[in-house]
């Protein structure tokens, strides 16, 4: 889904100023919108633009300030991006204000001769001028103790101290210009609060004798704390029930029941209006000898600290998939689900392939992508990209570590100390571990290709493998090629479609991409507006009126209905569904139809001619697409609310439904909503909602849960044979398939889970299921590192996996031979059909224990199944030659004797297959002494003029009798002159 591509860009980090200092960077921190980031050294602060990557402002602290207030340690942006809070080595916080100057530009382009302007085109996101900004010291705040971590909130700063161990809150400086003639005058800090870390004020702490080492920005109103003992807590600042004041933070969204947070007591503040609720989400058991030593040393001030390998160093919260990633001191990364009342989720350690057993070191940086699909991890000695299912998509641990560190410029390959994702996750900005002799070029930007389904998981986008890059899209065309091109990894089956430079320069990054059902039409929407492309003509169409293009934003997705593009847009805080034609120019005057809706669209879905619109108010609306000879329009059929079913509408990623056949033929489309079975993927949970009429005729739903932490799913309403109405989901390790999932009956009204029919283990990341070819197509990251290159190169390698034998095995193990034959008959014209059956037979033969054959073993059913196809003889002998000889007796007891099969091959003219059976007969010592079977086959091969088979048979006779007597006898019997045979 996310694959690094090409090579990393390196930024010059020494400012182009007189007497500029060459200092090592301490950290990089993006602003909340990810459009800017700041780079911090011990004495300097530089604010950069993400795209184009250029410094906009630079601020240097004086030696007096450094000596008095301490050197820089870390930086934090305020939520509105107007301030930066700098943490220092002494008990001070330095406040820096950011003033944006839109009328001035940070850089001025040189004058270019008119004839050469076309050679200097703006790159992606570079059309807008670099807005100027200025940095200024606002003041210094003295704290009670050295600051361990700072969190800048909307109305206040929250920070933790080590001595005394406490959490403190200070509002932002207030200004009063009422009596100053318009000149702002700083007011006082009102509402200062302190909460000591002890059993009284924070009783939910596992060990109260700790300090808070890191406070992370709230997600849904819940903050994350890491304490000095390596535990992680979810906490929330709650107002006292007897207080009339309101909390500064928003309500909790997406974190389940608030009762999972234990209550504390009001802090030592003036108003006693707030207290902390919290719960431990990463816990480890302390050994008993440590507990006993602590009891002995309880009165001692020099209590020794216990360092556990599972001690947390970094944490990243994924609210969209309800997942917590914890990086530990030992280098492990653990995934844990959100806590719910009554159950304790168990952590899962993510495995990062490390073929050369290179050391990881402790985890230094972690961040989820904005869509929640992947986690970027930086270790002391490396980095990796992990999916929510725990699959490693890319890392530096695939190299042997023998790269010359002095020659290699990509120093991030040896460890990353800080990182963050750029806008729409097309780039990863990384700060490598500091090197004493390397003070310039310390920031690297690694480009990524990602699946288009990360932004819009629609059936058409999953039908073809479809990748997005920052300046192009890649469409997999192997489905339209011959069968051998699909399974050949060296085949060039990707179509590269470059995006128009004018649109990309003004509207980078790309947010949505959509592919038509036949894969010939492509639509792309960026920051504003949209464009579309036809593979037939090879041309893009864009808005000719720039103002019309900039007047709306695509929000909720876009879909193709034949040649009509359906788009969910937001314009001037109003929401619409628009229809555009591929045949007409893009303009407001050529909108075929426009439907106003009341709430933002979360997801669009198209099933036949039914358009499903799910909106942020938790409402599912149904529209019929009605085309006529001269127009097309949407007919509203009805809507239904999912209140009480879906808690967080923004977490819905997949939407589809299935209408009963009787309703399709005889029912009113207005009633489809009441009888449709709805398939949803909410976060990582794949669920099916079956309608049920209550006594008052109100529609209620029975919920069937297929799986949790599913990354992508493929829905096949019109599959082949038993694959019709099947559901395919990938969980990071294997493809899980539910056959006939959308039509199975619900046994009860209570939510229950459904086990998959088959699980297909994959060694690559799947991108598409080619149903008509029986193949799963995917990609894996490939890293190229050479000793003669100072940088590394990344690329995507295409991979494939046959799924046909997995599905057939399920039928045959259940005794469903007829269903297996019907399914396989749909694929028997494929070039690799016999190979798929051979894999099936080999798996069945190898899975049976030679000494413990049961009466219900599937091998007889497999042989009965193979007898329905002409390739059965080839499949059996091919499997036998790849199987241990000890298993042959069981195989041929069911298939029949090899001698009989050999005779059948001769009778049907399958001479090469008969030659393979000769090897079986020879190994079983069933050939006669005169080798009459070999002579008969040789005579038939001569008649058929199959000279290659003749040579192989003569070599076989020479190998079984080195004296040459058997070979001479065969030559005489077949009439070949002996003297013409070369030794």
N, C-alpha and C positions, 0 to 999 in steps of 0.2 A: 504493500500500500504506500509506503514511503521509502524511496530509494535515493541515496546520494548519487549525483551525476556530475560528469565532467571533472573539473578541478576547483579547489578552493581559491577564493580571492583573499589577498593579504593587504591590510590597510596600514598606511604609514601613520604611526601613532606619536611621533615627535612633532609638535606644532611648528609650523613654518614661521617662527618668530625670532627676533634677535635674542641671543643669550638664552635660548630655550633649554630647559633641563631634560636630559635623557634619563628618565626614571621608569622603573618597572611599574606596570599597571597592577593595581590591587584588586579591582573588580570592575565589571561593566553592568549597568543597570538600565533597563528600558523604562520609558514612561508608560503610563497605563494604556495609551493608544498604540504603542509599539511603533510610532513614527519617529521618535527620537530615542537616543540612549546617551548616558553619561559614562565617561571613563575616568577613573579616579586613581591618582598616584598619592604618594605620601604628602605632597604639598600642592598638587594641581587638580583642577577639575575641568574637563572638556566635554562639551555637549555636541553630539554628532547627529546628523540626519541619517536615517536608515537607508533611504533610497532617494536620490543618489547618496552614496556613502561619502559624507564630507563633514568636517568639523565646522560648527556654526559659531561657537563661542568658547572662550578659554579664560579661566580664572586661576590666579596663582596666589597662594597665601604667603604672607611675609614671614621672615624668620622670627620676628617678634611674636606673631600669632602662633607659630608652631611651638615656640618655647613655652608660651604661656598657656595655650589651650590644647596642646598635643597635636601629633601628626594625624593625618587622615587614616581611617580604618575602613569605613564602609559608607555608602550613600543610599538614600531612599527618596523616591519621588512622592510628592503629595498626590492624592487622587485626582485633583484637577490639573496637575502638571505645572502649577505656578511656583512651586518651591522644591528645593532639594535639601534634605537634612543630612548633614555629614556627621558621622560618629567618629570620635577621636580617641587617642590613647589615654587621655586624661578625662576627668568627669565633666565634660562639656559637650554640647551639641551646637554645631555651627549651622545657621540657617542661611541659605542662599536663595534669593528671589530670581525668577526668570521673567523677563519682560519681552513680550513679542512685539516686534516692530513690522507690521505688515507692509508699510509703505516703502521700506528699505529692503535691499537685497544684500545677502551676505557675499555673493560673488557676482561679478559682471563679466559677461562673455566678451571676448575680443571681437572686433569687427572682422567679418569674413567677407571676402569678395563674393559678389552675388553668384557668380558662376560655379563656385565651389561649395555653396551652402548645402547642396543636396548630398554632399559627401560627409557632412557632419550632422547626422540625425540624432535626435534624442533617443536614449534607450528606454527600457521599460520603467515607467514612473518618473521620468526625468523631464517631462514637458513643463511641469510647474517650476517656477523660479524658487530658488532657495531662500526662504523667508529668514530675515535677520532677527536675531534675538540677542539680548544682553543679560549678563549675569552680574549680580550685585550682592554684597554681604548685607544681610538684614540684621543680624545680631548673633549673640552667643548666649546659650542657656547653660547655666551651671546646674548640674544634677547632684543628687545625694548619692554619691558613689559612682564608680566607673560603669559605663553603660555597656551591657552585653549585647543587646539587640534593640532596634528601633522599628516601629511600625507607624507610618504616617497615615492617619485616618482623615475623614472629611472635616471634622470639627476639632480634632485634638491629635496630639502625639502620644503614643503608648510606647513605653520603653521599660526594659528590665535592667536591674542592677545586681551585681554580685556581692557587694559589701555596702549596705546590708542587702541580703537576698530579698528582693521585693519587685513588684510590678507597679509602675507609676504612670500617671496620666496627667498631661499638661495641655490645656487648650492652646490653639494657635494665638500668637500675639494679636491683641485687639487694638484698633486705632480709633482715635477720637479727634475729629477735626472741627468740632462745634465751636471751640473757643480758640482756635489757632489761626484764624484767618484763611482757612482752606488748606493749611499745611498739616498733613497727618502727623499726629502725635501718638506714640506708642502708649497703650494703656497697660493695665496690670494683668497678670495671669489669674483668671477667675476659675474656680472649680478644680483646683489641684487635688488629686487623689493618690493614695498609696495603699497597696495591699501587700502585706508581708506574707512570705511563703512559709506558712506554718499550719498546724492542724486546725487552728481555730478559724482562720479566714479562708483557707483553701483545704477543706477536709477531704476532698476527693483525690488529693495527691497520694500516690502510692508510697513515696518517701518524701516527707516534708523538708528534709535537710538537703535541699537542692537549690539551684538557681535556674532561671529561664535563659537558655543560651540563644534561642532564636524564636522570634514571633513572626508568623507569616500572615500575609494579607487575607482578610476575611473572604470566604467563599460562601455565599448565601447567608451572611451574618454570623458565621462560625469561624473563629480563628484557630490556628494550629500553633501549638507550643512544643518546642523541644527543650527538655530539661537537661541539666548537667549530668544526670545519671543515665542518659541515653533513652529515656522514655518519651513517647509522643502523646499529646493530649489534644482533644477537641474542646475548645472553651468558648464561652459566650458571655458577654457582659450583660447582665440582666438588671433591670430596675427593681427596686424594692416594691412589694405589693402595696405598701402604705404610702408610697411616694406618688406625687402628682406629676413629676417630671417624666419626660419621654426619653428613651434611649436614643443615642445618636445612630445606632446601627439599624440596618434593615432586618426584617423578620427572616427566620430560617426558612429556606426553600430547598427542598431536595435532600435533606438530611434525616428523613424519617421522623420518628417520634422524638419530641423534645424531652421526653422523660428519660432518654438515654443519657442526658447530661445531669450529673448530680449537682445539687445546690451547695453553695458556700455561704459565707456570712458577709455582711457589709464591711467595706474596708475602713481604714482609719482616715476618713475624709471628713470634711466639715459638714456635709449634708447627710452622709450615711444613706444615700439613695440607691446605690448600685452594689451588686455583688457578682461573683463569677460562678457560673455553672461549668462543669467539666467532666470529661470521662477519658480514661486512658485507652488509646487505640493501638499502641505498640508497647507490649509489656514482655518482660522476660523474668524468669525465676532466678533469684539470687541463690547461689549454693549455700548450704546450711553452715558450712564453716565460716563463710563471710558473715552470716547473720549472727553467729555466736561471737565472732570477734567484735562485731559492732556493739553487741550487748555489753561486752567487757569494756570497750572503749567509749561507751556512751557519754561518760563525763569528761573524756579527753578532748582537747581542742585540736590535736593533730591527728584526727581520724583519717586513716588511709582509705583512698578511693578504690573501689572495685571496678575494673574495666572488663566488661563482658563483650565477646565478639559480636553480639547482636545489638550493641549499643548504637543508637541512631545518630547519624551525623547530618543527614539531610532528609527532608520529607517533601513530597509533592502530592497535592490533593486533586483528584479528578472528579468533579461534581457531576459531570455528564454521565459517567459510567459508574458512579458511586464506588470509587476505588481509591485506595491510599497506597502510594509507593513510598517505601522507607529504605533509604540507603544506610548501610551499617558500617561500623568501623572495620569489619573484616572484609569489606568489599562486596558483600551480597546485597542484592536488591530484592525486597520482599513486597509482594502485593497482598493487600488485605481489603476486604469489603467493608463498607460503612457499618458501624455497630448498630444493632437494633435491639430493643428491649427483649430480654429473655434468651438471648443467644450471643455467643462469643465467636465471631468469625476467626477461622484459623489462617495464619499467614502462609503464603506460598512463595518459595524462593525461586526466582527467575534464573534459568540457566543461560549463561552466555558462552557460546562455543569458544574454546581456547585450546586449539590443537597443539600449540607449542608450549603450553603450560606457563604462559607468561604471568607475572604478578599483576594483580589489579591495583592494590593499594586501597585506601579508604575512599568512600564516595564523597566527592567534593561539590558536585553540582547536579541538580535534577530539575527538569521542567517538562510538563505536559504541553503538547501542541494545543492551540486554541480550540480545535475540534475534538480533542480528547482521545484521538486514536493512537498516538505514539508518545513515548517518553524518551527524552534525550537525557543521557546520564554521562557525567564526567567523573572519571576516576583519577587517582594520583598518577596512574601509568596508562591511561587509555580512555576510550569513550565508546558509546554504543547507542543504538536506536532500538527501543523495545516496543512491541505492540501491547495492547491491553490484555491479550491472551498470554503474554509472556514469551512471544517469539522474538528472537533477535534478528532484526532486519538488516543491520549493518554494524560493524565495529572495526576497530583497529587490531583486534586480537587474532585476526586471520593471517597476519604477516608473521614471519619468523623472528622478528625483532633484530635482524642483522643489518638493518638499514643504517647507513652512516649518519649519526646524529650531527656531525659537523657539516655535512654536505646537504642534508635534507632541510629544505626551507619550511616544510609543513610540520612545524614543531608540535602542533596539536595532536599529531599521531603518537606522541609520547606522554600525553596526559592533558586533561582539561580541568581548570579550576573554576571556571564560570562560563555560563552559556545562557542563551535565550533564543526563542523562535521569533523570526521576523513576521511581517504582515502576511496573513493567510498561509503561514508555515512553508513558504517556498524556499526559505533560507534559514540556516542555523548559524547564529553568531557565536563564536567560541573564543574564549581567552585561555591560551595554553598555560601550563605551569611556567612560572618565571624561570629564566635562565640568566645567570650573572652577566654573561657577555652578549645578551640579546635584549636590547631596550627599544629597538624600533621594529615595526611590523609585528606587533604583538596580538593583533586582532585578525581573526580569520572568518570568512563568510563562506559556508559550504552550501551550494545549491542542491535542491531536491526535486525529484519527480514524484508525484503522488497520484494515486488513483482518483479518477473523477468521482467515484462513489463516496469519497470522504466528505464532499460538499453536497452531493445529491445521490442518494442510494435508490435509483429508479430501475425498473426491470430492463429498460433499453440500455442503460449505462452498464449493466452487468452482462448483457448479451454478448458484447464485444469487450475485450480488454481495452481500457480507455484510460490513458495517462495524461496528466497535466504537468507542464513545465511552466516556467515563468514567461516564456515567449513563444510557446508552441503547444500543440496537443499531439499525442501519439495514439493512433488507432490500429488495433491488431487486425490484419487482413488475412491471417492464416485460415480462417474459417471459409474463405472463398477460394483457397488454393487446393491443389491435389492433396490426397491424404498424407503422402510421405513428407510434404512440406510442413505439415502441422507438427509432426513428431521429430523433425530434424531441427536441432537447436541452432544450426548454422544458417538456416534459411532466413532471408531478409523479408520478414512478414509484417514489419511495422511501417505504417505510413506517417511521415512527419509533416504536419500541417502548421506552417508558420503563421502566427497571428499578425494582422496588419500593424505596421509600426505606428501610424498616427493614433490609432485607438489605444494601443498598449502604452504609449508614452503618456497619455492623459488619464488612463483609467486602470493602470496597474495598482493592485494585484488582481488576478482573475479570481472570482468568487464562485461562479457556477459554470459548468459545462454540461451540455446535453447532446446525446447522440440519437438519431432516428432509429426506427425499428430495423431498417435495412442497412444501417450503418453508412448511408450516403450523405446525410445532412448533419451538420455540426452547428451548435449554437453556443456562444460564449458570452458571459456577462461579467464585467469587471466592477470597478468602484462605482461607475455610473453607466447607464445605457447598456447596449448589447450589440452584437454582430452575429452574422450566421454565414455558413459556408456550404457549398455544394461540391461533392467529390466529382460529380459528372462534368460540371463546367470548370472546376478548379478555381472558382472566384469567391471572394468574400463580398458581403454586402454590409454597409454601415450607414449610419445616419449622415445625410449630407448637411443637415442643419445641426451645428454644434450645440446650440442652446437647447434644442429638443432632446439631444442625446444626454445632456447634463441635467435635464429636468426631472429625471426619475431614477430610481434604484431598484434593481431586481432583488426581491426579498421573498424567499420561499421556494424559488426554483423555476425551471422552465422545461417544457416537454414538447416533443414533436408529435403531432397527429397528422400523419401523411405529410403533406407539404405545408401544413399550418403549424406555426409556433405558438404555443400557449405559455404565457408569461405571467407570473405574479409580481406586481410592482408596487412600490410606495412612491407617492408623489405628493409633496406638500402636506405630509401627515395624513394623507388619505390613501386607501388601499384598493387596488383594482386587479382584475384578471383581464389581460389583453390578448388578442389573437392577431398575429401577423402572418402574412403570406410570404413564402419563399420567392414567389414569382414577382412580387412588387417591391419597389424601393422602400427602405425603412424611413418612415416619417409619421408624424402624428395624423396626417391626413389619410394615410393608408392603413390605419388600424381597422381590421375587419369587424371586430366586436369588442366591447368593453363592458365588463361587469363590475360594479362597485360592491365592495364587501366592507364589513364593519370592523374587522380585526386583522392584524397582520397574519399572513399565511406562514405556517410552519413547514408544511410539506404538500406537494402536489403529487397525485398518482393517477395513472391512466390505465383503465381496464376496458378493453374493447372501445366502445364509444362513450363510456362513462368516465367523467372527470370527478375525482374525489379531492376535496379541498379540506385540509385540516388546519384550523386557525388557532391562534394563541389563546382564545377564550374557551378552549377545550371543546370545540364544536366541529363535527364532521358534516360537511355539506356535499350533496350529490347533484351533479349537473349532467345532462345529456348533451352531447355534441351533435347538433343537427345541421348537416351540410345540405345546401340546395344548389341549383345550377348556377346561381349568381351571388350567393352569400353563404355565410356560416354563422351560427349563433349558439349560445349556451342556454339550455332550458333548465331552470331550477326545479328539482324534483322534491327536495326536502332536506332536512338536517336533523341531527341527533346529538345530544350532549354526552360527553364521557366523564362528567363530574362524578366523583366517587370511584371511577375506574382508573383514570390516569391522574396522578398527583402533579406531575410536572409536564405540561404540554410541550415545552421546548426540548424535552428529552426524546421525543418521538422521531425516529430516523427512517422507518419503513412503514408504508401503509399500502395495503391491498385488500381485496375481498373476493369472495366467490358467491355467485348467485345460484341457487338451486335451478336445475334445468327446467322444472315445471314453471317456476316464476319467469324464466327467460322466455318461454314459449307462450304462456297464457296470461302472465301477470301484468299488472300496471307498473311501469317503471317508478312511479311515485312511491310504491310500496317496497322497492328494493332494499331500502335501508333497514326495514323491519325484519327482513328474512336473511340478510347477507351475513355470511361468516367473515369476520374481519380479522386480518392478520396485521399485527403491529410488532415493531421492535422498539422498545422503550429503553433507552440507554443500551445496555448490552443484553437485555432480557427479551427473548423471542416468545411472544404469546399469541394465542388464538382466542378470539371472543366469539362464542356461539350464542345467537339470540334465543331468548326464551320469553314467551308471553306470560306476564303475571295475571293475577285475577282481574285487575282493573285495566287489562289490555296494554299496560305499560311494558315496554321492551326492557328486559334485563339480560345480562350476559353471563354465561358460564365461561370461566377462564381456564384455559389449558396452557401450561407453561412448558415450552419445549427445552429451553436451556438458558443459562446465564452467561454473561461475558462473551456473547457472540459478536464477532467483529464485523462480518458481512453476511448477508444471506442472499440466496438466489431462489426465486419463485418461478415454478414452471407449471402454469395452468394448462398448457397444451404440450405436454411432454410426449414421449414415445412409449406406447404400451403402458407398462406398470409405472413409468416415470411421470405419467400425467398426474397433475396435482401434487407433485412431490415438492419437498422443501429442503433446501441445502443451506447449511450454515457452517461457517468456519470459526473455530474457537481459538486459533493461534497455534494449534498443534495438528488437528485433523479436520477433515471435512465430514460433518455429521449430516446424514441423510435420513429424512422421514418420508417413507413411501406412502403415497395416498394420504398425506397429512391433513389436507384441507377438507377431506370428506369423512374422516373417522369420527365415530360417534363419541359423545362425552358421557362417561359412566356416571358422573355425579355433578351437582351444581357447585360444589366447593372447588376452589382452585386446586389443581393437581398437576403433576408433572408427567410428561410423556417421553419415554426413552426412545432414542433414535433407532432406526432399523439397521443402519450400518455406519461404521466409522472408518474413514479412509485416511490413513496417516500419510502426510505429505512432507517432503523435504524442501519445499519452496513455498512461496506465498501465492495462493491462487488469486487470479484476477477474473476468470470467466470459466463457465462450464459450457463446452460445445456439445450440446445435447445430441445433435445429429451425427457426431463423429465419436461419441463415447470417450471424450478426452477432457481433462481439466487443464486449463492453460494458466500459467503463472510466471513469475519472475523472481529472481534473487539477485542480490547485490554482488558485484564483482569488483574487487580492489586490485589495481595494477600498480605495483611498486618495483621500480628498476633502479639498479645501482648507478646508472648513467643519467638518471633524471633527478632533479632536486625537488620534485613534487610527486604526489600520488594522483592517480586517475581513477575515477569511479565510473562504472557503467552497469547497465541492467542486462542480465542474461536470461533469455526466455527458456522456460522449462515446461514439461508436459507430463501428464500421468493418466494412464488408462483407468477408467472407472467401471467399465462394462463387467469385468470379471467379479468385482465386488458385489454388484447388484445381483448378478446371476447366482453367486454363492448363497446369498440370503434365500432366494427362492428354492434352490436345490436342497439346502439344509433343512428347509421346511417341508420338503417333499412336493413342492409345486413345480413339477417338471413341465407341465403344459404352459404355465405362465412364463417360465424361463425360455422355452422354445419360441413363444410368441415375441418375447422381447428381443432375443438374439436374432430372430429372422429379420428384424429391422436394420441390423448392422452387418449382415453377412456379405454385403458387397464391398465392404471396406477392405483395403489392402492388408491391414494388420488385424483382421478378424481372427484368423487362425492363431496368431500370436496371443491374442487376448484369451482364447479358449485354452491354449497351452499353459498360460499362467494360471488359469483357474484350476486345471487338472493338477498342475504341479503343487499348488497350495493345498489342495485336498489330500493328495498322496502324502505330502510331507507332514501334514497335521495329524495323520492317523498313527497311532502307536502300533508297531509291528506285532507285539505280543498281546495286544488288548483290543482286538476288533470287536465292535459292538454290532448288534443287529440293526440298529438305526443309523449306522455310519452313512455318510452322504456319498461315498464313492460309487455305489451302484446307481444312485440317481444321476450322478454326473455322467457316467458311461451311457446310461439310457438317453440322457439329454444329447450327448455328442452324436449318437447314432442318427439323429435327425439331420445332420449336416454332412456334406461331401468331404469336408476337410478332417473328418474324424480320424482316419488312418494316419494322416500327417501329424495331427495333434498328439495322438497316443505315442507314436514313436519319438517325436520330438521331446515329449515329457520324459519318456523312459531314459533317453540318453543323457538327460540332465538330473536324473535321480539316482540315488544309491542302488546298487544291485540287490541289496537285501530287501528292497521294497518291490522288486519286480514280480516276485511270486504272487503277492497280493493283487497287484495291478492286473497281471495277465490271467489270474484266476477269474476275474470279473469280465475283462475285455474279451478274452479268448486266447488261445495259444498263439505265440508269435508265428509258428509255421502256418497256421490258418490265415493269419493276417497277411503274411507274405504271399500266399497263394491268391488272396483277394487283390492285392496290389498288382500282381502279374496279370490277373484276369481283366482288370480295369485299365491296364496300361500305365500305371503309376510306377514307372521304373525307378526313379530316384528314391521314392518312398520305400520301394522294395529293397533297394540297396541299404537303406538305414535299418530295415528289419534283419538283413543278413548279419549286421553287427550284433544285434540283440541275440540272434540264434547262436552266433559264435561265442559270445560271452556266457550264454547258458549251456554251451557245449551240446547243442542240438543239431549241428550240421553233420551230415554223413561224411564218411571218410573220403569218398570220391568227390565231394563238393558239387554234387549234381545241381543243387539249387543255385550255386554261383554260376555254373556253366549255363543253366537255363536263362538266368538273368543276363549274362553276357551275350548270349545268342540273340535275345530280344533287343538288347541295346545296339548290337550291330545292325539288326534289321531297321531299327529306328534311327540309325546314324547318330546316336548320342555318344560322340567320341569322348566327351569329358567323363561320362559314367564308365565307359570302357576302360579308360586309363585308371580310374579309381578302383575298379574291380580287379584289374591286373596287379595293381599295387597291393591290394588286399590278399590276393593269392600268394604273392611273393612274401608277404609278412607272415602268413600262417605256415609257410614251409620254405625255410631259407635255402634248402637244397635245390629248389627249382623244379622238382619233379611234378608237383601239383600244378604249377604254372604251365609247364610243357603239356601236361595232359589236357588242360583246359584249352590250350591253343589248338591242339590236334582235334579235339572234339568240336570246336567252333570253326575249324577250317582255316585258321590263321597260320601263315607260314612262320616257322620259328625263327628263321634267319632275319626276318624283317623286324623283329622286336629288338629294340635297343636295350642294353643292360641298364 
